[in-house]
């Protein structure tokens, strides 16, 4: 049996524009999803019969990592609301790929992984408690887990769900935690992790260590409206197809993200807030907001440094950057939203335990 968890994420700048290769910045939230698997006589999900059609992310990961393997009982728990722009599906995919890899093990052939994947990153970027480098607890089977592989698999599964149009922003943030920045070229001043490309779009994925001295918080306000990312991405693609000149707005989002990132790196939180609010105006103009998001945003604005929708929009969540999380949260709740408060940049993927792993090896 094995259990892993991964954080949700919120996008500070650049959602949607990042799908077209423009810069974007996301941070991991304190809210997480954990996935537990154990051997079972038949396939189960949260105690019920597993219906693969209702769980496309799990289905796709099982096809990639567990084809022909014995039945499992899978349990999913967590406090990231689904389809709300907070990376619930990416966190689920990251945690599920880690437990499946733990349970399957990995055959190492000399210094090569038996199942190759295009890693440009040495296998030493563990964020879980199992890393020997940090001197923390060693967990049996966890050394077969590679964060790069989990991030790649989660991106592949997200791309499948979004009709081939998906950036690696959610999958990388939910894997590595902290603050993740996607750019169109390598930035030597940040920690470059790897290059990803999909359907002709290329992203340079970086992580940034944040040094925020001010006492600022992120308040996330949920409209409670489920807004599938795939539909929103498709809606924007159609708008751009009909009005190709509107790509200028996407480029402007990219420039705002770059400016917001510079403020974030300097710890200038007023600058971060301004960039967030400007970013929101463009997203709204592109038709990606909705009246419910607008009313939560209007309620949060007076007590915040910056406010915007986060994620795909059309429902889901907004975020406020604030020095007074209590006042901002109350204002959002009065306007009908449900709130969560988070600090910036929580820890990434963590293997919580692993017992009797590997459970199954297909390539002895
Ligand atoms: C969804 O969380 C973020 C989007 O930019 C889609 C993506 O990056 O794949 C809307």
Boltz pocket constraint, residues with backbone or C-beta under 6 A from the ligand:
constraints:
  - pocket:
      binder: B
      contacts: [[A, 14], [A, 15], [A, 16], [A, 17], [A, 18], [A, 19], [A, 85], [A, 87], [A, 162], [A, 165], [A, 166], [A, 167], [A, 168], [A, 169], [A, 170], [A, 229], [A, 233], [A, 311], [A, 312]]
      max_distance: 6.0
